[in-house]
């Protein structure tokens, strides 16, 4: 890179607006799929762990092991089996959401006051009615808090999947590093941060919508 070249070449940005938009959508889809699949898996595992308390420890231990594996190492282990594919990217991204989401879901459900639960049971609520109409609404702030953390983390991790050809905005970061060209690098980094902030803001709005009593407080 020429030392006199500006950090951001706006002519490059304007000539790549379409490509930037496509990569932004790809990043959003990769992140959204990972959070959605991770939440469904975590929700199912959390309900099982609540019913059979002894397996909560093994479940969180396994999720913790996945969480501690470096992302590049995890993708490298998956490639021989699933190739340089969307499946490889999603398996890796989903794996990093499980520990955060399982802990937040179980923690949120366990935070429901015992007297509230007992009162509902005394009124004839079935276990499913208790879960959907009492426990989940009261646990929503804690659960959505976990989703916020998982989402921000996943937005960042998604950039790493550029190394297997699935990186969304990470494509620009990798391209900038390889060519010593700061413009795509900055574009990828700034838009990744902006996407994380926007997603977090949307989840805050969602939390306020599903917990109207917190607004009154």
C-alpha positions in Angstrom: 0.0 0.0 0.0 1.3 3.5 -0.9 2.1 5.5 2.2 0.2 8.5 0.6 -2.9 6.5 -0.1 -5.9 7.5 2.2 -7.3 5.0 4.7 -10.6 4.9 2.8 -10.8 5.2 -0.9 -14.4 6.3 -1.5 -14.3 5.6 -5.2 -13.7 2.0 -4.3 -16.6 2.0 -1.8 -19.1 3.6 -4.4 -18.0 1.2 -7.1 -18.6 -1.8 -4.8 -21.9 -0.8 -3.2 -23.7 -3.8 -4.7 -21.1 -6.3 -3.5 -21.1 -4.6 0.0 -24.8 -5.0 0.2 -24.7 -8.7 -0.8 -22.0 -9.4 1.8 -23.9 -7.5 4.5 -27.0 -9.7 3.7 -24.9 -12.8 3.8 -23.5 -11.8 7.2 -27.0 -11.2 8.5 -28.3 -14.5 7.3 -25.3 -16.5 8.6 -25.7 -14.8 12.0 -29.5 -15.1 12.1 -29.5 -18.8 11.2 -26.9 -19.6 13.9 -28.9 -17.7 16.6 -32.2 -19.3 15.5 -30.8 -22.9 15.4 -28.7 -22.4 18.5 -31.8 -21.1 20.4 -34.0 -24.0 19.4 -31.3 -26.5 20.4 -30.6 -24.7 23.6 -34.3 -24.4 24.5 -34.8 -28.1 24.0 -31.7 -29.0 26.0 -32.7 -26.5 28.8 -36.1 -28.1 29.2 -34.5 -31.6 29.3 -32.0 -30.3 31.9 -34.7 -28.8 34.1 -36.7 -32.1 34.0 -33.6 -34.2 34.7 -31.4 -32.0 36.9 -28.5 -34.4 37.0 -27.7 -33.9 33.3 -27.5 -30.1 33.5 -23.9 -30.4 34.5 -22.9 -32.7 31.6 -24.8 -30.6 29.1 -23.2 -27.3 30.1 -19.8 -29.1 30.3 -20.1 -30.3 26.7 -21.3 -26.9 25.6 -18.4 -25.3 27.5 -15.9 -27.6 25.7 -17.3 -26.5 22.3 -17.1 -22.9 23.4 -13.4 -23.1 24.3 -12.3 -24.6 21.0 -10.6 -21.9 18.9 -12.8 -21.1 15.9 -10.1 -21.8 13.3 -9.4 -25.2 14.9 -13.1 -26.1 15.0 -13.6 -25.2 11.3 -10.4 -27.1 10.4 -11.8 -30.2 12.2 -15.1 -29.9 10.3 -13.8 -29.3 6.8 -12.8 -33.0 6.1 -16.4 -34.0 6.9 -18.6 -31.1 5.6 -16.2 -29.2 3.3 -16.0 -25.5 2.7 -19.7 -25.1 3.0 -22.5 -23.2 4.7 -23.0 -26.3 6.9 -19.5 -26.1 8.2 -19.9 -22.4 9.0 -23.2 -22.9 10.8 -22.1 -25.9 12.8 -19.2 -23.8 14.1 -21.3 -20.7 14.8 -24.1 -22.6 16.5 -21.7 -24.4 18.7 -20.5 -21.1 20.2 -24.1 -20.0 21.1 -25.1 -23.1 23.1 -23.3 -22.4 26.4 -24.5 -18.8 26.5 -28.1 -19.6 25.6 -28.5 -22.7 27.8 -27.3 -20.9 30.8 -29.6 -17.9 30.1 -32.7 -20.0 29.5 -32.2 -22.2 32.5 -31.2 -19.2 34.7 -34.2 -17.3 33.5 -36.7 -20.1 34.2 -35.1 -20.8 37.6 -35.5 -17.1 38.5 -39.3 -17.3 38.5 -40.4 -17.0 42.1 -41.5 -20.2 43.7 -44.7 -18.7 45.1 -45.8 -17.6 41.6 -45.2 -21.1 40.3 -47.0 -22.7 43.2 -50.0 -20.4 42.9 -50.3 -21.2 39.2 -50.2 -24.9 39.9 -52.8 -24.5 42.6 -55.0 -22.8 40.1 -54.8 -25.9 37.9 -52.2 -24.9 35.3 -50.7 -27.8 33.5 -46.9 -28.0 33.1 -47.1 -26.7 29.5 -49.5 -23.8 30.5 -47.2 -23.0 33.4 -44.2 -22.8 31.1 -45.7 -20.8 28.2 -48.0 -18.4 30.2 -46.1 -17.9 33.4 -42.4 -19.0 33.4 -41.3 -17.8 29.9 -42.8 -14.3 30.1 -41.2 -13.8 33.5 -37.9 -15.3 32.4 -37.9 -13.2 29.1 -35.5 -10.5 30.3 -32.8 -13.0 31.3 -33.3 -15.1 28.2 -33.2 -12.1 25.8 -30.1 -10.9 27.6 -28.5 -14.2 26.7 -29.6 -13.9 23.1 -28.1 -10.4 23.0 -24.7 -11.7 24.1 -24.9 -14.7 21.8 -25.8 -12.4 18.8 -23.0 -9.9 19.4 -20.5 -12.8 19.7 -21.8 -14.5 16.6 -21.6 -11.3 14.5 -17.9 -11.2 15.3 -17.3 -14.9 14.8 -19.0 -14.9 11.4 -16.2 -12.7 10.0 -13.9 -15.7 10.6 -15.9 -17.9 8.3 -14.5 -15.9 5.4 -11.5 -18.3 5.7 -13.8 -21.1 4.4 -15.5 -18.9 1.8 -18.6 -18.1 3.9 -17.7 -15.0 5.7 -20.1 -12.2 4.7 -18.4 -9.0 5.7 -15.3 -11.0 6.7 -14.6 -11.3 3.0 -13.6 -7.7 2.9 -11.5 -7.9 6.0 -9.6 -10.9 4.6 -9.3 -9.2 1.2 -7.9 -6.1 2.8 -5.3 -8.0 4.9 -4.2 -10.1 1.9 -3.8 -7.1 -0.4 -2.6 -4.6 2.3 -5.5 -2.5 1.2 -7.2 -0.7 4.1 -10.4 0.3 2.4 -12.2 -3.1 2.3 -10.7 -3.9 5.7 -12.2 -0.9 7.3 -15.5 -1.3 5.4 -15.8 -4.9 6.7 -14.9 -4.0 10.2 -17.1 -0.9 10.5 -20.1 -2.7 9.0 -19.6 -5.7 11.3 -19.7 -3.4 14.4 -22.7 -1.5 13.0 -24.5 -4.8 12.4 -23.8 -5.9 16.0 -25.0 -2.6 17.4 -28.2 -2.7 15.3 -29.0 -6.3 16.2 -28.5 -5.5 19.9 -30.8 -2.5 19.6 -33.4 -4.5 17.9 -33.3 -7.1 20.7 -33.6 -4.4 23.3 -36.8 -3.2 21.6 -38.0 -6.8 21.5 -37.4 -7.2 25.2 -39.4 -4.0 26.0 -42.2 -5.2 23.8 -42.5 -8.7 25.4 -42.1 -7.3 28.9 -44.3 -4.2 29.0 -44.3 -4.3 32.8 -40.6 -3.4 32.8 -41.4 -0.1 30.9 -43.9 0.8 33.6 -41.2 0.2 36.2 
